[in-house]
Amino acid sequence: QVQLVESGGGLVQAGGSLRLSCAASGDIFRIVAMGWYRQAPGKQRELVTTITSGGSTSYTDSVRGRFAISRDNAKNTVYLQMNSLKAEDTAVYYCNAIWGPLKYDYWGQGTQVTVSS
């Protein structure tokens, strides 16, 4: 099993920056990829960005060029640097890990990001 703990959310003005962290523990060596999802009120959860075990990254169009995912293998932590934040980035952000050959999903508890306009 894998445990994911997010931190770093908060309230920021439009145009500002935040960095989210996701610390992974447990059977982390079978993690295939990690990513960040978000869910705004009344909307479905959407994929924001992913990073594979090989280091390949992908981004949804609405955040490309503003957000950056990275990882520190020594700390078993994935980061989401969010710049030029917009009101529409307001959501609960969830860390996700895809684990094992059957690609089982693990989720963090979520962290609130609120961008005031």
C-alpha positions, 0 to 999 in steps of 0.5 A: 500500500501507499500513503500520500500526504499533501500540504501547501494549499492556501489562499493567494491573490490572482497572479500569485504562486503556491507550491504543493507537496505530496509525500509518499510512503509505504510500497513506493517502489511500485509507483508507476506515475504520480500526478495532481488532480483538482476538483472545483465546487460543482465540477468533476475531478480533473487531471492537472499534471502527471510525472512518470517514474521515468520523469516524463511530464504532461499537463492539461492545457489550462495550466501548461506554462504556469504549473510545473510538476517535479519530484525529489526521489530522496524525499519521496515527494512530488511537488506542484509549483503553481504560478500566475494563479487564476480564480479558476484554479480554485479547487481542492487539489489531490495527489494521485499515485498509480501503483503496480502492474494493475495500475491501482490508484492511491489518493491523498486527502486533498488540499484546498487552493483558493485564488482571490480575484 
